[in-house]
Amino acid sequence: MADITLYTFGTPNGFKASITLEELGLPYKAVEIDILKKEQKQDWYLKINPNGAIPAILDGNQRVFESGAIMLYLTQKYDAEGKISYAPGTPEYTEQLSWLMLQVGGLGPMQSQAHHFRVFANARSEYAIERYYNETKRLYSVLDSRLKESPYLAGDKYTIADIAHFVWTTVAPTILEIDISEWPALKEWVERIKQREGMKKGLGVPKSAFGAEEIAERVKKGRARIDAMTNTESQV
Ligand SMILES: N[C@@H](CCC(=O)N[C@@H](CS)C(=O)NCC(=O)O)C(=O)O
């Protein structure tokens, strides 16, 4: 029987865990870890995630940290029916794993660096902005090519590999002013899966302190702050 607590904040990595839990229909308690207040670095939390980041879960005494590990743990333990995953050992599972790893090792780190240098940095670097924007866009092209030949990333079924990539596409327009329509198959996949109930519920966990408009306003101010700096000027 599941006894799950999710430690999270309203970010793409956090949503990967909450959407997976919602799609599986699992009961869980959500605890907000406010990363703006550095709550993720408190001693008690480092015992759950030694890397001091969200998300993490406790399932009874079992800790699981890293969003990709959480998705694999939850589906391997609680998705015997294969609602949002393929069974280990099958060719489809290997395809799912490959796309999931591309997200955790590729799009996640690249797009979050693009966010950092475009909105949150203390120094302006045109080189870094260009490098991480280009890499993010290149990865969207890779997804677009795959989605031209397959309805979902791992095959005919919506899986955790789709959830992992999807959450990053949802923030790209607001934070990076990237228009997903540039990639028609990716855009069509986004429109299709954003209608899912589990997706909608998971994107609401934890209840955000800021509304969508306030977030848009904050990131706009962040971009303007970076734009006002001279290249590589540090404001530390
Ligand atoms: N590789 C990690 C990344 C986790 C991560 O970077 N989480 C961010 C929020 S999206 C965070 O907690 N940042 C605050 C920090 O690292 O101190 C995962 O996939 O779970």
The ligand as an SDF file (V2000), in Angstrom:
LIG
                    3D

 20 19  0  0  0  0  0  0  0  0999 V2000
   18.2640   16.4870  -11.8980 N   0  0  0  0  0  0  0  0  0  0  0  0
   17.3170   16.9370  -10.9360 C   0  0  0  0  0  0  0  0  0  0  0  0
   17.1670   18.4290  -11.0000 C   0  0  0  0  0  0  0  0  0  0  0  0
   16.4170   18.9630   -9.8250 C   0  0  0  0  0  0  0  0  0  0  0  0
   16.4440   20.4790   -9.7930 C   0  0  0  0  0  0  0  0  0  0  0  0
   17.3410   21.1190  -10.3550 O   0  0  0  0  0  0  0  0  0  0  0  0
   15.4530   21.0480   -9.1430 N   0  0  0  0  0  0  0  0  0  0  0  0
   15.3940   22.4880   -9.0350 C   0  0  0  0  0  0  0  0  0  0  0  0
   14.0110   22.9920   -9.2520 C   0  0  0  0  0  0  0  0  0  0  0  0
   13.4430   22.6130  -10.8750 S   0  0  0  0  0  0  0  0  0  0  0  0
   15.8500   22.8860   -7.6560 C   0  0  0  0  0  0  0  0  0  0  0  0
   15.4920   22.2870   -6.6730 O   0  0  0  0  0  0  0  0  0  0  0  0
   16.6600   23.9530   -7.6080 N   0  0  0  0  0  0  0  0  0  0  0  0
   17.1700   24.4900   -6.3900 C   0  0  0  0  0  0  0  0  0  0  0  0
   18.5560   24.0070   -6.0910 C   0  0  0  0  0  0  0  0  0  0  0  0
   19.0930   23.1790   -6.8470 O   0  0  0  0  0  0  0  0  0  0  0  0
   19.1040   24.4810   -5.1050 O   0  0  0  0  0  0  0  0  0  0  0  0
   15.9690   16.2430  -11.1510 C   0  0  0  0  0  0  0  0  0  0  0  0
   15.6710   15.8940  -12.3030 O   0  0  0  0  0  0  0  0  0  0  0  0
   15.2340   16.0380  -10.1730 O   0  0  0  0  0  0  0  0  0  0  0  0
  1  2  1  0
  2  3  1  0
  2 18  1  0
  3  4  1  0
  4  5  1  0
  5  6  2  0
  5  7  1  0
  7  8  1  0
  8  9  1  0
  8 11  1  0
  9 10  1  0
 11 12  2  0
 11 13  1  0
 13 14  1  0
 14 15  1  0
 15 16  2  0
 15 17  1  0
 18 19  2  0
 18 20  1  0
M  END
$$$$
